[in-house]
Amino acid sequence: MLNRFREFWTRLLSPIAHLLLRMGVSPDTVTLVGTIGVCAGALVFFPRGDLLVGVLVVTAFVFSDLIDGYMARMAGTSSKWGAFLDSTLDRLGDAAIFGGLAMYYVGPGDSDALAALAIYCLVMGSVTSYARARAESLGMQAKGGLAERADRLVAILVMTAFSEFFNLPVLVPITLGVLALASTVTVVQRILGVRDQARASV
C-alpha cells in the first residue's frame, strides 16, 4: 500500500545516502544506528509519557530504513547478509515501538488492558513477518494482507503524534484496536494463502 510513498521518500533522501557513501559510511552501519535510534526513542520517551518527543525521535531514525538498501544498491554491496540484518533489526525496532507503548500504559497511561493490547499488536506484527519468512523458506509466498509492516508503523506513529498534538489520547487506543484486528486478519490471510499453495502443490 505504501510502496509509492517509500519510493518518494527514498528519492528525497537520496542526497543524504550519497553523502554518507562519500564519507565511507556503510549501509550496515546506517541500519544499525537507525535501529538503535528507534529503540532508544521508543523505550526512553514512551514509558515516561513523552509520546510526541518519542514519535519525533523514532521517525527521524525510521528514515534510515529507507536509505540503507538504496546505499547498498548504489555501492554495489547488496547481499543476503545485508537483507538478513535489515529484516532482523526491523523486528527489534517494531518491538521497541509497541513495547514502549505497553510500558507507557503500565506506567503513566495507567491501563493494563491497553498495555495488553499493545503487546498483542507487538506479537501479531512479529507473527505476520514470521509467516512470510517461513513460507518463503518453504518455497511459497505469504505477502500482502490487510496490515503490512509499513502500514502498521505509519498508523501508530502518526496517530500517537496526533493524540498529543491535538490532545486526543483516545486516538492511540483506537489505533491499537484497529491494528490488532488488522494484524490478526493479515495473519489469517497469509496462513490460508500458504495452505492453498501447499494443497495445490500436492
Summary of the structure (lengths in Angstrom):
residues: 202
radius of gyration: 17.8
end to end distance: 32.1
largest distance: 55.5
contacts: 658
relative contact order: 0.12
helix: 82%
strand: 0%
